[in-house]
Amino acid sequence: MDDRTGSTGSAATVPPVGTPTGVPPGSGSADNAAPWSGSTAVLTAGDRTRLVLAGEVDASMNEELATCTTEITRLGQPLDVDVRNVTFMDSSVLAVIARLTQRLSGPVRVIGPSESVRFLLELTHLVDVIEILDEDPDA
């Protein structure tokens, strides 16, 4: 997705796959580094919106997630939630996804969930109201 409007983060905040936790891309070693916290970005292209989540996404990000939810709801387009770079997700994020499935008229798709994220989606029965995609449809 190329057009980045309404972004609460940026794609640049998502470290490349393989970046050590706690080390911003391009910096030194992971020794004595604090855990890399989560990030969010809302991207739009065409007739879909994408919520990109990365790192540890949890209740500490409630304010940022609320801002994203407001923007996504305002846009009102079908939603893709890209979780390919999520290392940890808690129930507060699942609640955000559940609320978005109720607020949006179009389908919500979750892209690239890890085994643990997929387990949470199944455990909470969100799999009954979302579509899970193993691959990015825009790749």
Stockholm file with secondary structure:
# STOCKHOLM 1.0

chainA/1-139         MDDRTGSTGSAATVPPVGTPTGVPPGSGSADNAAPWSGSTAVLTAGDRTRLVLAGEVDASMNEELATCTTEITRLGQPLDVDVRNVTFMDSSVLAVIARLTQRLSGPVRVIGPSESVRFLLELTHLVDVIEILDEDPDA
#=GR chainA/1-139 SS CCCCCSCSSCGGGSCCTTCCTTCCTTSCCSTTCCCCBCEEEEEEETTEEEEEEEEEESGGGHHHHHHHHHHHHHHCCCEEEEEEEEEEECHHHHHHHHHHHHHCSSCEEEESCCHHHHHHHHHTTGGGTSEEESSCTTC
#=GC SS_cons         CCCCCSCSSCGGGSCCTTCCTTCCTTSCCSTTCCCCBCEEEEEEETTEEEEEEEEEESGGGHHHHHHHHHHHHHHCCCEEEEEEEEEEECHHHHHHHHHHHHHCSSCEEEESCCHHHHHHHHHTTGGGTSEEESSCTTC
//
